[in-house]
Amino acid sequence: MNTDDATGWEAAVLDGGPADGLRMRVADRPGVLQVTYPCPLDTPSGGVQVGALYVYRRDPGIHSEPLRYGFDRASP
């Protein structure tokens, strides 16, 4: 496992879905990442926020950087 200095962070990239190609650093190789996008509201919200949730799952076959996370179409 290649890490960014001694911090344990690794490069990762998202494949497919609305965040395709997004690159980031992750710690401890999480199995799932959540991506959220804010949804604009048409009425006064009183402080409420709405976000669309997308799930990406780590490809277990990738063992070197960048780690790859594929879009999970079946997740809520």
GUKE-666691 format. One record per residue (C-alpha): residue number from 0; z, x, y. Coordinates in Angstrom, 1 decimal. Each point is the difference from the previous one (the first is absolute). Example, Ala and Ser with C-alpha at 12.3 -4.5 7.8 and 13.67 -1.06 7.14 Angstrom:
% residues 2
{pos 0	up 7.8	east 12.3	north -4.5}
{pos 1	up -0.7	east 1.4	north 3.4}
***
This chain:
% residues 76
{pos 0	up 0.0	east 0.0	north 0.0}
{pos 1	up -1.1	east 1.4	north 3.4}
{pos 2	up 2.4	east -0.8	north 2.7}
{pos 3	up 0.0	east 0.3	north 3.8}
{pos 4	up 2.3	east 2.9	north 0.6}
{pos 5	up 3.4	east -0.6	north -1.7}
{pos 6	up 0.3	east -3.6	north 1.1}
{pos 7	up -1.6	east -1.7	north -3.1}
{pos 8	up -2.7	east -1.8	north 2.0}
{pos 9	up -3.5	east -0.2	north -1.6}
{pos 10	up -3.4	east -1.1	north 1.4}
{pos 11	up -1.2	east -3.4	north -1.2}
{pos 12	up -3.1	east -2.1	north 0.7}
{pos 13	up -0.6	east -3.8	north -0.4}
{pos 14	up -3.1	east -1.2	north -1.9}
{pos 15	up -1.5	east -3.4	north 0.6}
{pos 16	up 1.3	east -3.0	north 1.8}
{pos 17	up 0.6	east -0.4	north 3.7}
{pos 18	up 1.5	east 3.5	north 0.4}
{pos 19	up -2.7	east 1.9	north -2.0}
{pos 20	up 0.0	east 3.7	north 0.9}
{pos 21	up 3.4	east 0.0	north 1.8}
{pos 22	up 1.8	east 3.3	north -0.5}
{pos 23	up 3.7	east 0.6	north 0.1}
{pos 24	up 2.9	east 2.0	north -1.5}
{pos 25	up 2.3	east -1.5	north -2.6}
{pos 26	up 3.3	east 1.3	north -1.5}
{pos 27	up 1.0	east -0.3	north -3.7}
{pos 28	up -3.4	east -1.4	north -1.1}
{pos 29	up 0.8	east -3.7	north 0.4}
{pos 30	up -1.8	east -2.3	north -2.4}
{pos 31	up -0.9	east -2.6	north 2.5}
{pos 32	up -0.7	east 0.0	north 3.8}
{pos 33	up -0.1	east -3.0	north 2.3}
{pos 34	up -2.3	east -0.2	north 2.9}
{pos 35	up 0.5	east -2.7	north 2.6}
{pos 36	up -2.1	east -1.2	north 2.9}
{pos 37	up 1.4	east -2.2	north 2.8}
{pos 38	up -1.5	east -3.5	north 0.2}
{pos 39	up -0.5	east -1.4	north 3.5}
{pos 40	up 1.9	east -3.2	north 0.6}
{pos 41	up -1.5	east -3.0	north 1.8}
{pos 42	up 3.3	east -1.6	north 1.0}
{pos 43	up 3.2	east 1.4	north 1.6}
{pos 44	up 1.9	east 1.7	north -2.8}
{pos 45	up 3.5	east 0.3	north 1.3}
{pos 46	up 0.1	east 3.6	north -1.3}
{pos 47	up -1.6	east -0.7	north -3.3}
{pos 48	up -2.7	east 2.4	north -1.2}
{pos 49	up -2.5	east -0.6	north -2.8}
{pos 50	up -1.7	east 2.8	north -2.0}
{pos 51	up -2.6	east 0.0	north -2.7}
{pos 52	up 1.3	east 2.1	north -3.0}
{pos 53	up -2.3	east 2.2	north -2.2}
{pos 54	up 1.2	east 1.9	north -3.0}
{pos 55	up -1.4	east 3.4	north -1.3}
{pos 56	up 1.0	east 1.5	north -3.3}
{pos 57	up 0.1	east 3.7	north -0.8}
{pos 58	up -2.7	east 1.3	north -2.4}
{pos 59	up 2.1	east 1.6	north -2.8}
{pos 60	up -2.9	east 2.2	north -1.1}
{pos 61	up 0.1	east 2.0	north 3.3}
{pos 62	up 2.4	east 2.9	north -0.1}
{pos 63	up -1.0	east 2.0	north 3.0}
{pos 64	up -0.4	east -0.7	north 3.7}
{pos 65	up -1.2	east -2.2	north 1.4}
{pos 66	up 1.7	east -2.6	north -2.1}
{pos 67	up -2.1	east -3.2	north -0.3}
{pos 68	up 1.2	east -3.5	north 0.5}
{pos 69	up -2.4	east -2.8	north -1.0}
{pos 70	up -0.1	east -3.5	north 1.6}
{pos 71	up 1.6	east -2.6	north -2.3}
{pos 72	up -2.1	east -3.2	north 0.5}
{pos 73	up 2.4	east -2.0	north -2.3}
{pos 74	up 3.2	east 0.6	north 2.0}
{pos 75	up 1.3	east -2.7	north 2.4}
***
